[in-house]
Amino acid sequence: MPKVPSPCTDVCQYDARNQWCLGCGRTRDEIKTWQKLTPFRRTALERELRRRLDRLDGTKARPR
């Protein structure tokens, strides 16, 4: 099976509340299973990752 490009950005830090990676938005389980996902599931997850990262950006502490 050919390797599928990963959305990893080499940040690998996790949000304490929801356990999403701050770099790519995936959970540890999603990172582990990335290569085994079907193209349909991978595409669906990529769409969800964009939403997660937008949500994480919105919850960052605002400067006072």
PDB file of N, CA, C, O and CB in Angstrom:
ATOM      1  N   MET A   1       0.847  -1.172   0.000  1.00  0.00           N
ATOM      2  CA  MET A   1       0.000   0.000   0.000  1.00  0.00           C
ATOM      3  C   MET A   1       0.897   1.241   0.000  1.00  0.00           C
ATOM      4  O   MET A   1       1.779   1.348   0.852  1.00  0.00           O
ATOM      5  CB  MET A   1      -0.966  -0.005   1.226  1.00  0.00           C
ATOM      6  N   PRO A   2       0.698   2.180  -0.928  1.00  0.00           N
ATOM      7  CA  PRO A   2       1.530   3.385  -0.978  1.00  0.00           C
ATOM      8  C   PRO A   2       1.245   4.294   0.215  1.00  0.00           C
ATOM      9  O   PRO A   2       0.132   4.333   0.738  1.00  0.00           O
ATOM     10  CB  PRO A   2       1.291   4.148  -2.292  1.00  0.00           C
ATOM     11  N   LYS A   3       2.276   5.017   0.627  1.00  0.00           N
ATOM     12  CA  LYS A   3       2.123   5.964   1.743  1.00  0.00           C
ATOM     13  C   LYS A   3       1.292   7.156   1.294  1.00  0.00           C
ATOM     14  O   LYS A   3       1.457   7.668   0.187  1.00  0.00           O
ATOM     15  CB  LYS A   3       3.509   6.438   2.266  1.00  0.00           C
ATOM     16  N   VAL A   4       0.408   7.582   2.162  1.00  0.00           N
ATOM     17  CA  VAL A   4      -0.454   8.728   1.895  1.00  0.00           C
ATOM     18  C   VAL A   4       0.130   9.924   2.643  1.00  0.00           C
ATOM     19  O   VAL A   4       0.478   9.795   3.817  1.00  0.00           O
ATOM     20  CB  VAL A   4      -1.944   8.448   2.329  1.00  0.00           C
ATOM     21  N   PRO A   5       0.245  11.075   1.999  1.00  0.00           N
ATOM     22  CA  PRO A   5       0.777  12.247   2.690  1.00  0.00           C
ATOM     23  C   PRO A   5      -0.037  12.561   3.950  1.00  0.00           C
ATOM     24  O   PRO A   5      -1.268  12.536   3.941  1.00  0.00           O
ATOM     25  CB  PRO A   5       0.786  13.461   1.749  1.00  0.00           C
ATOM     26  N   SER A   6       0.665  12.849   4.996  1.00  0.00           N
ATOM     27  CA  SER A   6       0.046  13.131   6.285  1.00  0.00           C
ATOM     28  C   SER A   6      -0.156  14.638   6.464  1.00  0.00           C
ATOM     29  O   SER A   6       0.620  15.433   5.933  1.00  0.00           O
ATOM     30  CB  SER A   6       0.906  12.564   7.431  1.00  0.00           C
ATOM     31  N   PRO A   7      -1.190  15.034   7.205  1.00  0.00           N
ATOM     32  CA  PRO A   7      -1.382  16.457   7.490  1.00  0.00           C
ATOM     33  C   PRO A   7      -0.475  16.953   8.629  1.00  0.00           C
ATOM     34  O   PRO A   7      -0.599  18.101   9.057  1.00  0.00           O
ATOM     35  CB  PRO A   7      -2.843  16.720   7.843  1.00  0.00           C
ATOM     36  N   CYS A   8       0.417  16.114   9.112  1.00  0.00           N
ATOM     37  CA  CYS A   8       1.290  16.466  10.230  1.00  0.00           C
ATOM     38  C   CYS A   8       2.132  17.701   9.903  1.00  0.00           C
ATOM     39  O   CYS A   8       2.650  17.843   8.795  1.00  0.00           O
ATOM     40  CB  CYS A   8       2.202  15.283  10.588  1.00  0.00           C
ATOM     41  N   THR A   9       2.255  18.590  10.894  1.00  0.00           N
ATOM     42  CA  THR A   9       3.063  19.801  10.737  1.00  0.00           C
ATOM     43  C   THR A   9       4.264  19.800  11.689  1.00  0.00           C
ATOM     44  O   THR A   9       4.935  20.819  11.851  1.00  0.00           O
ATOM     45  CB  THR A   9       2.201  21.049  10.981  1.00  0.00           C
ATOM     46  N   ASP A  10       4.526  18.667  12.307  1.00  0.00           N
ATOM     47  CA  ASP A  10       5.636  18.497  13.252  1.00  0.00           C
ATOM     48  C   ASP A  10       5.524  19.370  14.488  1.00  0.00           C
ATOM     49  O   ASP A  10       6.543  19.740  15.070  1.00  0.00           O
ATOM     50  CB  ASP A  10       6.929  18.788  12.567  1.00  0.00           C
ATOM     51  N   VAL A  11       4.315  19.706  14.901  1.00  0.00           N
ATOM     52  CA  VAL A  11       4.114  20.462  16.136  1.00  0.00           C
ATOM     53  C   VAL A  11       3.934  19.491  17.300  1.00  0.00           C
ATOM     54  O   VAL A  11       4.628  19.613  18.309  1.00  0.00           O
ATOM     55  CB  VAL A  11       2.886  21.410  16.015  1.00  0.00           C
ATOM     56  N   CYS A  12       3.037  18.550  17.183  1.00  0.00           N
ATOM     57  CA  CYS A  12       2.830  17.461  18.147  1.00  0.00           C
ATOM     58  C   CYS A  12       2.679  17.938  19.591  1.00  0.00           C
ATOM     59  O   CYS A  12       3.311  17.402  20.501  1.00  0.00           O
ATOM     60  CB  CYS A  12       3.977  16.496  18.067  1.00  0.00           C
ATOM     61  N   GLN A  13       1.850  18.932  19.784  1.00  0.00           N
ATOM     62  CA  GLN A  13       1.427  19.363  21.116  1.00  0.00           C
ATOM     63  C   GLN A  13      -0.087  19.248  21.123  1.00  0.00           C
ATOM     64  O   GLN A  13      -0.744  19.500  20.113  1.00  0.00           O
ATOM     65  CB  GLN A  13       1.914  20.843  21.460  1.00  0.00           C
ATOM     66  N   TYR A  14      -0.638  18.864  22.276  1.00  0.00           N
ATOM     67  CA  TYR A  14      -2.061  18.562  22.321  1.00  0.00           C
ATOM     68  C   TYR A  14      -2.827  19.521  23.220  1.00  0.00           C
ATOM     69  O   TYR A  14      -2.362  19.896  24.296  1.00  0.00           O
ATOM     70  CB  TYR A  14      -2.272  17.147  22.791  1.00  0.00           C
ATOM     71  N   ASP A  15      -4.005  19.906  22.759  1.00  0.00           N
ATOM     72  CA  ASP A  15      -4.911  20.725  23.542  1.00  0.00           C
ATOM     73  C   ASP A  15      -5.397  19.883  24.722  1.00  0.00           C
ATOM     74  O   ASP A  15      -5.852  18.756  24.527  1.00  0.00           O
ATOM     75  CB  ASP A  15      -6.111  21.245  22.672  1.00  0.00           C
ATOM     76  N   ALA A  16      -5.309  20.402  25.914  1.00  0.00           N
ATOM     77  CA  ALA A  16      -5.661  19.647  27.118  1.00  0.00           C
ATOM     78  C   ALA A  16      -7.148  19.301  27.179  1.00  0.00           C
ATOM     79  O   ALA A  16      -7.514  18.263  27.730  1.00  0.00           O
ATOM     80  CB  ALA A  16      -5.274  20.437  28.353  1.00  0.00           C
ATOM     81  N   ARG A  17      -7.995  20.139  26.629  1.00  0.00           N
ATOM     82  CA  ARG A  17      -9.438  19.924  26.741  1.00  0.00           C
ATOM     83  C   ARG A  17      -9.934  18.807  25.834  1.00  0.00           C
ATOM     84  O   ARG A  17     -10.666  17.925  26.283  1.00  0.00           O
ATOM     85  CB  ARG A  17     -10.176  21.201  26.419  1.00  0.00           C
ATOM     86  N   ASN A  18      -9.548  18.833  24.578  1.00  0.00           N
ATOM     87  CA  ASN A  18     -10.121  17.867  23.634  1.00  0.00           C
ATOM     88  C   ASN A  18      -9.107  16.905  23.032  1.00  0.00           C
ATOM     89  O   ASN A  18      -9.475  16.038  22.240  1.00  0.00           O
ATOM     90  CB  ASN A  18     -10.804  18.598  22.532  1.00  0.00           C
ATOM     91  N   GLN A  19      -7.834  17.046  23.395  1.00  0.00           N
ATOM     92  CA  GLN A  19      -6.757  16.161  22.941  1.00  0.00           C
ATOM     93  C   GLN A  19      -6.512  16.199  21.434  1.00  0.00           C
ATOM     94  O   GLN A  19      -6.094  15.203  20.843  1.00  0.00           O
ATOM     95  CB  GLN A  19      -7.064  14.756  23.347  1.00  0.00           C
ATOM     96  N   TRP A  20      -6.772  17.347  20.816  1.00  0.00           N
ATOM     97  CA  TRP A  20      -6.443  17.544  19.404  1.00  0.00           C
ATOM     98  C   TRP A  20      -5.027  18.080  19.314  1.00  0.00           C
ATOM     99  O   TRP A  20      -4.616  18.904  20.132  1.00  0.00           O
ATOM    100  CB  TRP A  20      -7.453  18.514  18.710  1.00  0.00           C
ATOM    101  N   CYS A  21      -4.285  17.619  18.328  1.00  0.00           N
ATOM    102  CA  CYS A  21      -2.946  18.144  18.086  1.00  0.00           C
ATOM    103  C   CYS A  21      -3.076  19.605  17.651  1.00  0.00           C
ATOM    104  O   CYS A  21      -3.905  19.935  16.803  1.00  0.00           O
ATOM    105  CB  CYS A  21      -2.189  17.294  17.005  1.00  0.00           C
ATOM    106  N   LEU A  22      -2.257  20.472  18.233  1.00  0.00           N
ATOM    107  CA  LEU A  22      -2.320  21.891  17.889  1.00  0.00           C
ATOM    108  C   LEU A  22      -1.782  22.168  16.488  1.00  0.00           C
ATOM    109  O   LEU A  22      -2.053  23.228  15.923  1.00  0.00           O
ATOM    110  CB  LEU A  22      -1.543  22.707  18.906  1.00  0.00           C
ATOM    111  N   GLY A  23      -1.025  21.232  15.922  1.00  0.00           N
ATOM    112  CA  GLY A  23      -0.471  21.422  14.587  1.00  0.00           C
ATOM    113  C   GLY A  23      -1.388  20.944  13.478  1.00  0.00           C
ATOM    114  O   GLY A  23      -1.608  21.653  12.496  1.00  0.00           O
ATOM    115  N   CYS A  24      -1.932  19.724  13.636  1.00  0.00           N
ATOM    116  CA  CYS A  24      -2.735  19.154  12.547  1.00  0.00           C
ATOM    117  C   CYS A  24      -4.201  18.935  12.908  1.00  0.00           C
ATOM    118  O   CYS A  24      -5.028  18.730  12.019  1.00  0.00           O
ATOM    119  CB  CYS A  24      -2.140  17.849  12.118  1.00  0.00           C
ATOM    120  N   GLY A  25      -4.534  18.977  14.195  1.00  0.00           N
ATOM    121  CA  GLY A  25      -5.926  18.817  14.609  1.00  0.00           C
ATOM    122  C   GLY A  25      -6.362  17.394  14.882  1.00  0.00           C
ATOM    123  O   GLY A  25      -7.493  17.165  15.311  1.00  0.00           O
ATOM    124  N   ARG A  26      -5.478  16.427  14.639  1.00  0.00           N
ATOM    125  CA  ARG A  26      -5.868  15.030  14.836  1.00  0.00           C
ATOM    126  C   ARG A  26      -5.678  14.596  16.291  1.00  0.00           C
ATOM    127  O   ARG A  26      -4.899  15.187  17.041  1.00  0.00           O
ATOM    128  CB  ARG A  26      -5.058  14.119  13.908  1.00  0.00           C
ATOM    129  N   THR A  27      -6.412  13.548  16.664  1.00  0.00           N
ATOM    130  CA  THR A  27      -6.203  12.915  17.963  1.00  0.00           C
ATOM    131  C   THR A  27      -5.079  11.898  17.804  1.00  0.00           C
ATOM    132  O   THR A  27      -4.677  11.584  16.684  1.00  0.00           O
ATOM    133  CB  THR A  27      -7.520  12.236  18.495  1.00  0.00           C
ATOM    134  N   ARG A  28      -4.576  11.387  18.911  1.00  0.00           N
ATOM    135  CA  ARG A  28      -3.517  10.369  18.835  1.00  0.00           C
ATOM    136  C   ARG A  28      -3.992   9.133  18.062  1.00  0.00           C
ATOM    137  O   ARG A  28      -3.240   8.571  17.266  1.00  0.00           O
ATOM    138  CB  ARG A  28      -3.062   9.962  20.254  1.00  0.00           C
ATOM    139  N   ASP A  29      -5.236   8.713  18.296  1.00  0.00           N
ATOM    140  CA  ASP A  29      -5.777   7.554  17.578  1.00  0.00           C
ATOM    141  C   ASP A  29      -5.868   7.814  16.078  1.00  0.00           C
ATOM    142  O   ASP A  29      -5.570   6.928  15.277  1.00  0.00           O
ATOM    143  CB  ASP A  29      -7.157   7.189  18.124  1.00  0.00           C
ATOM    144  N   GLU A  30      -6.273   9.013  15.697  1.00  0.00           N
ATOM    145  CA  GLU A  30      -6.363   9.347  14.268  1.00  0.00           C
ATOM    146  C   GLU A  30      -4.976   9.370  13.636  1.00  0.00           C
ATOM    147  O   GLU A  30      -4.817   8.980  12.479  1.00  0.00           O
ATOM    148  CB  GLU A  30      -7.060  10.712  14.068  1.00  0.00           C
ATOM    149  N   ILE A  31      -3.987   9.816  14.372  1.00  0.00           N
ATOM    150  CA  ILE A  31      -2.616   9.820  13.855  1.00  0.00           C
ATOM    151  C   ILE A  31      -2.143   8.387  13.631  1.00  0.00           C
ATOM    152  O   ILE A  31      -1.530   8.084  12.608  1.00  0.00           O
ATOM    153  CB  ILE A  31      -1.661  10.562  14.829  1.00  0.00           C
ATOM    154  N   LYS A  32      -2.428   7.513  14.586  1.00  0.00           N
ATOM    155  CA  LYS A  32      -2.004   6.102  14.483  1.00  0.00           C
ATOM    156  C   LYS A  32      -2.648   5.393  13.296  1.00  0.00           C
ATOM    157  O   LYS A  32      -2.011   4.559  12.654  1.00  0.00           O
ATOM    158  CB  LYS A  32      -2.348   5.353  15.771  1.00  0.00           C
ATOM    159  N   THR A  33      -3.908   5.718  13.001  1.00  0.00           N
ATOM    160  CA  THR A  33      -4.637   4.983  11.970  1.00  0.00           C
ATOM    161  C   THR A  33      -4.644   5.671  10.606  1.00  0.00           C
ATOM    162  O   THR A  33      -5.257   5.161   9.669  1.00  0.00           O
ATOM    163  CB  THR A  33      -6.045   4.769  12.416  1.00  0.00           C
ATOM    164  N   TRP A  34      -3.978   6.812  10.477  1.00  0.00           N
ATOM    165  CA  TRP A  34      -4.019   7.609   9.246  1.00  0.00           C
ATOM    166  C   TRP A  34      -3.747   6.782   7.994  1.00  0.00           C
ATOM    167  O   TRP A  34      -4.518   6.859   7.036  1.00  0.00           O
ATOM    168  CB  TRP A  34      -3.014   8.733   9.330  1.00  0.00           C
ATOM    169  N   GLN A  35      -2.691   6.007   7.974  1.00  0.00           N
ATOM    170  CA  GLN A  35      -2.311   5.247   6.776  1.00  0.00           C
ATOM    171  C   GLN A  35      -3.318   4.151   6.422  1.00  0.00           C
ATOM    172  O   GLN A  35      -3.358   3.697   5.279  1.00  0.00           O
ATOM    173  CB  GLN A  35      -0.942   4.627   6.975  1.00  0.00           C
ATOM    174  N   LYS A  36      -4.123   3.728   7.384  1.00  0.00           N
ATOM    175  CA  LYS A  36      -5.088   2.652   7.151  1.00  0.00           C
ATOM    176  C   LYS A  36      -6.462   3.150   6.713  1.00  0.00           C
ATOM    177  O   LYS A  36      -7.314   2.353   6.321  1.00  0.00           O
ATOM    178  CB  LYS A  36      -5.236   1.831   8.396  1.00  0.00           C
ATOM    179  N   LEU A  37      -6.681   4.456   6.778  1.00  0.00           N
ATOM    180  CA  LEU A  37      -7.987   5.002   6.411  1.00  0.00           C
ATOM    181  C   LEU A  37      -8.241   4.880   4.913  1.00  0.00           C
ATOM    182  O   LEU A  37      -7.318   4.961   4.103  1.00  0.00           O
ATOM    183  CB  LEU A  37      -8.089   6.466   6.839  1.00  0.00           C
ATOM    184  N   THR A  38      -9.495   4.685   4.565  1.00  0.00           N
ATOM    185  CA  THR A  38      -9.869   4.675   3.155  1.00  0.00           C
ATOM    186  C   THR A  38      -9.795   6.111   2.638  1.00  0.00           C
ATOM    187  O   THR A  38      -9.844   7.049   3.434  1.00  0.00           O
ATOM    188  CB  THR A  38     -11.304   4.066   2.946  1.00  0.00           C
ATOM    189  N   PRO A  39      -9.679   6.300   1.324  1.00  0.00           N
ATOM    190  CA  PRO A  39      -9.652   7.664   0.796  1.00  0.00           C
ATOM    191  C   PRO A  39     -10.871   8.489   1.217  1.00  0.00           C
ATOM    192  O   PRO A  39     -10.745   9.681   1.497  1.00  0.00           O
ATOM    193  CB  PRO A  39      -9.565   7.625  -0.712  1.00  0.00           C
ATOM    194  N   PHE A  40     -12.038   7.866   1.260  1.00  0.00           N
ATOM    195  CA  PHE A  40     -13.251   8.575   1.673  1.00  0.00           C
ATOM    196  C   PHE A  40     -13.125   9.054   3.109  1.00  0.00           C
ATOM    197  O   PHE A  40     -13.407  10.219   3.391  1.00  0.00           O
ATOM    198  CB  PHE A  40     -14.487   7.674   1.521  1.00  0.00           C
ATOM    199  N   ARG A  41     -12.705   8.177   4.031  1.00  0.00           N
ATOM    200  CA  ARG A  41     -12.564   8.533   5.452  1.00  0.00           C
ATOM    201  C   ARG A  41     -11.480   9.589   5.649  1.00  0.00           C
ATOM    202  O   ARG A  41     -11.622  10.486   6.480  1.00  0.00           O
ATOM    203  CB  ARG A  41     -12.237   7.282   6.290  1.00  0.00           C
ATOM    204  N   ARG A  42     -10.403   9.480   4.887  1.00  0.00           N
ATOM    205  CA  ARG A  42      -9.309  10.449   4.990  1.00  0.00           C
ATOM    206  C   ARG A  42      -9.785  11.844   4.567  1.00  0.00           C
ATOM    207  O   ARG A  42      -9.477  12.838   5.225  1.00  0.00           O
ATOM    208  CB  ARG A  42      -8.108  10.005   4.120  1.00  0.00           C
ATOM    209  N   THR A  43     -10.532  11.904   3.473  1.00  0.00           N
ATOM    210  CA  THR A  43     -11.059  13.183   2.991  1.00  0.00           C
ATOM    211  C   THR A  43     -12.022  13.783   4.012  1.00  0.00           C
ATOM    212  O   THR A  43     -11.977  14.984   4.278  1.00  0.00           O
ATOM    213  CB  THR A  43     -11.766  13.000   1.633  1.00  0.00           C
ATOM    214  N   ALA A  44     -12.883  12.958   4.577  1.00  0.00           N
ATOM    215  CA  ALA A  44     -13.823  13.436   5.594  1.00  0.00           C
ATOM    216  C   ALA A  44     -13.067  13.962   6.816  1.00  0.00           C
ATOM    217  O   ALA A  44     -13.431  15.000   7.370  1.00  0.00           O
ATOM    218  CB  ALA A  44     -14.794  12.305   6.009  1.00  0.00           C
ATOM    219  N   LEU A  45     -12.030  13.262   7.233  1.00  0.00           N
ATOM    220  CA  LEU A  45     -11.244  13.699   8.382  1.00  0.00           C
ATOM    221  C   LEU A  45     -10.507  14.996   8.065  1.00  0.00           C
ATOM    222  O   LEU A  45     -10.420  15.875   8.923  1.00  0.00           O
ATOM    223  CB  LEU A  45     -10.247  12.608   8.799  1.00  0.00           C
ATOM    224  N   GLU A  46      -9.983  15.132   6.868  1.00  0.00           N
ATOM    225  CA  GLU A  46      -9.283  16.368   6.496  1.00  0.00           C
ATOM    226  C   GLU A  46     -10.220  17.574   6.594  1.00  0.00           C
ATOM    227  O   GLU A  46      -9.806  18.644   7.038  1.00  0.00           O
ATOM    228  CB  GLU A  46      -8.710  16.255   5.065  1.00  0.00           C
ATOM    229  N   ARG A  47     -11.467  17.408   6.186  1.00  0.00           N
ATOM    230  CA  ARG A  47     -12.450  18.497   6.316  1.00  0.00           C
ATOM    231  C   ARG A  47     -12.685  18.832   7.783  1.00  0.00           C
ATOM    232  O   ARG A  47     -12.760  20.002   8.161  1.00  0.00           O
ATOM    233  CB  ARG A  47     -13.788  18.111   5.640  1.00  0.00           C
ATOM    234  N   GLU A  48     -12.799  17.793   8.602  1.00  0.00           N
ATOM    235  CA  GLU A  48     -13.014  17.989  10.037  1.00  0.00           C
ATOM    236  C   GLU A  48     -11.798  18.660  10.678  1.00  0.00           C
ATOM    237  O   GLU A  48     -11.954  19.478  11.584  1.00  0.00           O
ATOM    238  CB  GLU A  48     -13.305  16.641  10.728  1.00  0.00           C
ATOM    239  N   LEU A  49     -10.605  18.328  10.224  1.00  0.00           N
ATOM    240  CA  LEU A  49      -9.396  18.922  10.794  1.00  0.00           C
ATOM    241  C   LEU A  49      -9.383  20.427  10.601  1.00  0.00           C
ATOM    242  O   LEU A  49      -8.965  21.160  11.496  1.00  0.00           O
ATOM    243  CB  LEU A  49      -8.149  18.306  10.165  1.00  0.00           C
ATOM    244  N   ARG A  50      -9.832  20.896   9.455  1.00  0.00           N
ATOM    245  CA  ARG A  50      -9.897  22.340   9.209  1.00  0.00           C
ATOM    246  C   ARG A  50     -10.819  23.015  10.219  1.00  0.00           C
ATOM    247  O   ARG A  50     -10.504  24.085  10.740  1.00  0.00           O
ATOM    248  CB  ARG A  50     -10.384  22.625   7.773  1.00  0.00           C
ATOM    249  N   ARG A  51     -11.959  22.383  10.492  1.00  0.00           N
ATOM    250  CA  ARG A  51     -12.902  22.934  11.477  1.00  0.00           C
ATOM    251  C   ARG A  51     -12.283  22.941  12.878  1.00  0.00           C
ATOM    252  O   ARG A  51     -12.423  23.908  13.627  1.00  0.00           O
ATOM    253  CB  ARG A  51     -14.217  22.118  11.481  1.00  0.00           C
ATOM    254  N   ARG A  52     -11.605  21.855  13.213  1.00  0.00           N
ATOM    255  CA  ARG A  52     -10.972  21.765  14.535  1.00  0.00           C
ATOM    256  C   ARG A  52      -9.908  22.834  14.712  1.00  0.00           C
ATOM    257  O   ARG A  52      -9.858  23.500  15.746  1.00  0.00           O
ATOM    258  CB  ARG A  52     -10.355  20.381  14.741  1.00  0.00           C
ATOM    259  N   LEU A  53      -9.060  22.999  13.711  1.00  0.00           N
ATOM    260  CA  LEU A  53      -7.990  23.995  13.825  1.00  0.00           C
ATOM    261  C   LEU A  53      -8.561  25.403  13.915  1.00  0.00           C
ATOM    262  O   LEU A  53      -8.036  26.240  14.649  1.00  0.00           O
ATOM    263  CB  LEU A  53      -7.031  23.894  12.633  1.00  0.00           C
ATOM    264  N   ASP A  54      -9.631  25.671  13.174  1.00  0.00           N
ATOM    265  CA  ASP A  54     -10.297  26.979  13.287  1.00  0.00           C
ATOM    266  C   ASP A  54     -10.836  27.167  14.700  1.00  0.00           C
ATOM    267  O   ASP A  54     -10.738  28.254  15.269  1.00  0.00           O
ATOM    268  CB  ASP A  54     -11.448  27.107  12.251  1.00  0.00           C
ATOM    269  N   ARG A  55     -11.393  26.126  15.251  1.00  0.00           N
ATOM    270  CA  ARG A  55     -11.931  26.194  16.611  1.00  0.00           C
ATOM    271  C   ARG A  55     -10.811  26.405  17.630  1.00  0.00           C
ATOM    272  O   ARG A  55     -10.962  27.189  18.568  1.00  0.00           O
ATOM    273  CB  ARG A  55     -12.716  24.912  16.942  1.00  0.00           C
ATOM    274  N   LEU A  56      -9.692  25.708  17.445  1.00  0.00           N
ATOM    275  CA  LEU A  56      -8.550  25.904  18.340  1.00  0.00           C
ATOM    276  C   LEU A  56      -8.026  27.331  18.245  1.00  0.00           C
ATOM    277  O   LEU A  56      -7.678  27.927  19.264  1.00  0.00           O
ATOM    278  CB  LEU A  56      -7.430  24.908  18.010  1.00  0.00           C
ATOM    279  N   ASP A  57      -7.965  27.888  17.039  1.00  0.00           N
ATOM    280  CA  ASP A  57      -7.509  29.271  16.860  1.00  0.00           C
ATOM    281  C   ASP A  57      -8.436  30.239  17.596  1.00  0.00           C
ATOM    282  O   ASP A  57      -7.980  31.248  18.134  1.00  0.00           O
ATOM    283  CB  ASP A  57      -7.443  29.631  15.357  1.00  0.00           C
ATOM    284  N   GLY A  58      -9.704  29.941  17.619  1.00  0.00           N
ATOM    285  CA  GLY A  58     -10.666  30.807  18.282  1.00  0.00           C
ATOM    286  C   GLY A  58     -10.616  30.731  19.801  1.00  0.00           C
ATOM    287  O   GLY A  58     -11.116  31.631  20.476  1.00  0.00           O
ATOM    288  N   THR A  59     -10.023  29.676  20.354  1.00  0.00           N
ATOM    289  CA  THR A  59      -9.967  29.519  21.805  1.00  0.00           C
ATOM    290  C   THR A  59      -8.636  29.930  22.401  1.00  0.00           C
ATOM    291  O   THR A  59      -8.460  29.864  23.618  1.00  0.00           O
ATOM    292  CB  THR A  59     -10.253  28.100  22.172  1.00  0.00           C
ATOM    293  N   LYS A  60      -7.689  30.357  21.565  1.00  0.00           N
ATOM    294  CA  LYS A  60      -6.398  30.811  22.100  1.00  0.00           C
ATOM    295  C   LYS A  60      -6.613  32.070  22.932  1.00  0.00           C
ATOM    296  O   LYS A  60      -7.509  32.873  22.672  1.00  0.00           O
ATOM    297  CB  LYS A  60      -5.377  31.081  20.951  1.00  0.00           C
ATOM    298  N   ALA A  61      -5.778  32.208  23.917  1.00  0.00           N
ATOM    299  CA  ALA A  61      -5.886  33.379  24.797  1.00  0.00           C
ATOM    300  C   ALA A  61      -5.676  34.661  24.005  1.00  0.00           C
ATOM    301  O   ALA A  61      -4.750  34.765  23.201  1.00  0.00           O
ATOM    302  CB  ALA A  61      -4.862  33.294  25.949  1.00  0.00           C
ATOM    303  N   ARG A  62      -6.520  35.602  24.235  1.00  0.00           N
ATOM    304  CA  ARG A  62      -6.434  36.898  23.560  1.00  0.00           C
ATOM    305  C   ARG A  62      -5.541  37.832  24.376  1.00  0.00           C
ATOM    306  O   ARG A  62      -5.634  37.851  25.603  1.00  0.00           O
ATOM    307  CB  ARG A  62      -7.850  37.521  23.363  1.00  0.00           C
ATOM    308  N   PRO A  63      -4.685  38.602  23.719  1.00  0.00           N
ATOM    309  CA  PRO A  63      -3.872  39.575  24.472  1.00  0.00           C
ATOM    310  C   PRO A  63      -4.764  40.628  25.123  1.00  0.00           C
ATOM    311  O   PRO A  63      -5.800  41.001  24.572  1.00  0.00           O
ATOM    312  CB  PRO A  63      -2.835  40.258  23.542  1.00  0.00           C
ATOM    313  N   ARG A  64      -4.359  41.098  26.288  1.00  0.00           N
ATOM    314  CA  ARG A  64      -5.162  42.102  27.008  1.00  0.00           C
ATOM    315  C   ARG A  64      -4.703  43.486  26.702  1.00  0.00           C
ATOM    316  O   ARG A  64      -5.265  44.452  27.219  1.00  0.00           O
ATOM    317  CB  ARG A  64      -5.108  41.874  28.499  1.00  0.00           C
TER     318      ARG A  64
END
